[in-house]
Amino acid sequence: IVWYGNWSNTQKGIIKTMINGLNNSSYYNINSTYNDSTNLSVLTKDNNGSPSIYVGTETSDTNYSQSKTLSDAKVWTLAKTNLAGNNGITLVLTDGSVKESSGFLTRYCGWHYWGSAGTYTAKYSFIGNPLSNRGCNPQTTKSPNGDTGVDAMISVIAHEIVEAATDPDGKGWF
C-alpha cells in the first residue's frame, strides 16, 4: 500500500483489516476459478492451496510529492515506490484532498493497470477517498466504521484487488 496524503491509524486499520480479511475468504476464493491461457490459476496460493492475500509492505507520502492532483503517470510513479512483486498488487490510496485528473469521481471510483518493472509485470491500482461525493459514496452521513470516505473506499478496494488479480492487463473481459 502507498498511503498518499494524511491518514490516521484508524483509517489505515479499517482498510488493512478488510484486505487481510479477504485471505481465504469465500469472496476471494471464487477467483480461483479463473485460469490463465495455460490453464493455471491466476491467483497466488498459500501453503494450503487456498488463494492468499494480505497487506505486505507499506509506504507513506504525507508531503504530496506528486501534488494534490494526480495524473495516471503520477499514480504509476507512486506505485513504483512500493512495488509488490510479481504476484502482488500495489494499491495507491489517496486521502480526501487529492484529485485524480483522468476521471476520478466523474467516470470511476478507482482503477487498476499494469506496468513493466524489470523482469516482471507490476499490477497496481488507484483508489481515492471520495469523501461525500455521491457518485462514489452513497453513505454520506452514516457508515459502518464511522468514516464515510474510507468505508466507501472498501468496496472499491475489494473490486480492484479482484480485477487486478484476475485481469491484470485489462484484456480478459470482452
C-alpha positions, 0 to 999 in steps of 0.5 A, a space after each residue: 500500500 502507498 498511503 498518499 496524503 494524511 491518514 490516521 491509524 484508524 483509517 489505515 486499520 479499517 482498510 488493512 483489516 478488510 484486505 487481510 480479511 479477504 485471505 481465504 475468504 469465500 469472496 476471494 476464493 471464487 477467483 480461483 476459478 479463473 485460469 490463465 491461457 495455460 490453464 493455471 490459476 491466476 491467483 497466488 496460493 498459500 501453503 494450503 492451496 487456498 488463494 492468499 492475500 494480505 497487506 505486505 509492505 507499506 509506504 507513506 507520502 504525507 508531503 504530496 510529492 506528486 501534488 494534490 492532483 494526480 495524473 495516471 503517470 503520477 499514480 504509476 510513479 507512486 506505485 513504483 515506490 512500493 512495488 509488490 512483486 510479481 504476484 502482488 498488487 500495489 494499491 495507491 490510496 489517496 486521502 480526501 484532498 487529492 484529485 485524480 485528473 483522468 476521471 476520478 469521481 466523474 467516470 470511476 471510483 478507482 482503477 487498476 493497470 499494469 506496468 513493466 518493472 524489470 523482469 516482471 509485470 507490476 499490477 497496481 491500482 488507484 483508489 481515492 477517498 471520495 469523501 461525500 461525493 455521491 457518485 462514489 459514496 452513497 453513505 454520506 452521513 452514516 457508515 459502518 466504521 464511522 468514516 464515510 470516505 474510507 468505508 466507501 473506499 472498501 468496496 472499491 478496494 475489494 473490486 480492484 484487488 479482484 480485477 487486478 488479480 484476475 485481469 491484470 492487463 485489462 484484456 480478459 473481459 470482452 
